[in-house]
């Protein structure tokens, strides 16, 4: 409990004083910490607290949203009145009596960020630095960081809902720079979960670091990738970033309700190969994108987006449900109280299939194996994308051969879905940060290995 229910009730009544159809209040108290070690030395230790509330009103399909740092009764009521009066005047309404909505947390937390000794956290980061330097003398720079966030939220709305939740996130990040025979390369990785940083007592930090260094070293001897249209095998884990960006955002009612998505109006239609099943799941225990309830107070759930190639559901928030008539999926999310919530992904992935990775490779006479995906850009309205391949390999005569760099994958999400011909059994998820209209939020991406029969690869033309 952050604010007493009677104060929230007064603020909700003030929000409804000019005839709004709906009002809700999102209260947040968040502790955050960012520690960094650069070249074997502590570089920064930034600690902060975010405390405030966002008040949202619906007038039909129109949204009014205000924020305040004054969480006194006077401050909240004043902010609510300002929001109500900005829209005009109408007949005043009353909120329903608030009833606590209980949520059984599926997540386990250890010591809270401020309870754990900071020296221990720097020991983790220093060990990463040393593992990298011990792995190869070609390492020239190491940056290791630990981000932690502990969020307490309270949500109340004019329909009588009041709920409280606590969320913890922690993530280690690493970027390694190497130089070999005059060639400079780098590699970046991260590891995290919804939970406190005691996770890193259980993570093999040496393995995590060695894999990062070895990847950077392989790139120093890699040739540039060829360009052209060819079959592409995309690895599991962060390979799912393509589905997330090129398809997932197009399934959010933030874009669907406006008709600004190639997937709008396609519910019940086949949009992918039959081997494709896609899930957006907020219920994975300690999953990076999991929640007990979303940022609108709705219980999260597991949502099947695509089943055997057929579009089964969109990703639906409160306003999206009003605009489209689709059932809410517990997907209203925001970075903080400073943002109004919107329909957003949680743990989004292509589900495990029946094929093997080895069979995929054997099916390709000449193509690309995208082992490690990097960043890219997407047009959310069309699904057109361009993604960097951080580490790739040529597939020749059904065998993975030489490493290549500088490749990118160019395509259109809805077209790529139809060209996925094999999906392996080896599903893995990876952590990421997703940016959209309601800010940057933790969202997991993932997939098994997949075979795309034909995809444009950007590289160097021969």
Secondary structure, 3 states (H helix, E strand, C coil): CCCCHHHHHHHHHHHCCCCCCEEEEEEEEEEEEEEEEECCEEEEEEEEEEEEEEEEEEECCEEEEEEECCCCHHHHHHHHHHHHHHHCCCCCCCCCCCEECCCCCCCCCCCCCCCCCHHHHHHHHHHHHHHHHHHCCCEEEEEEEEEEEEEEEEEEECCCEEEEEEEEEEEEEEEEEEEECCEEEEEEEEEEECCCHHHHHCCCHHHHHHHHHHHHHHHHCCEECECEEEEEEECCHHHHHHHHHHHHHHHEHHHHCCCCCCCCCCCCCECCCCCCCEEEECCCCCCCCCCCECCCCCECCEEEEEECCEECCCECCHHHHHHHCCCCCCCEECCCCCCCCEECCCEEEECCCCECHHHHHHCCCEEEEEEEEEEEEECCCCCEEEEEEEEEEEEECCEEEEEEECEEEEEEHHHHHHHEEEEECCCEEEEEEEEECCEEEEEEEEECCEEEEEEEEECECC
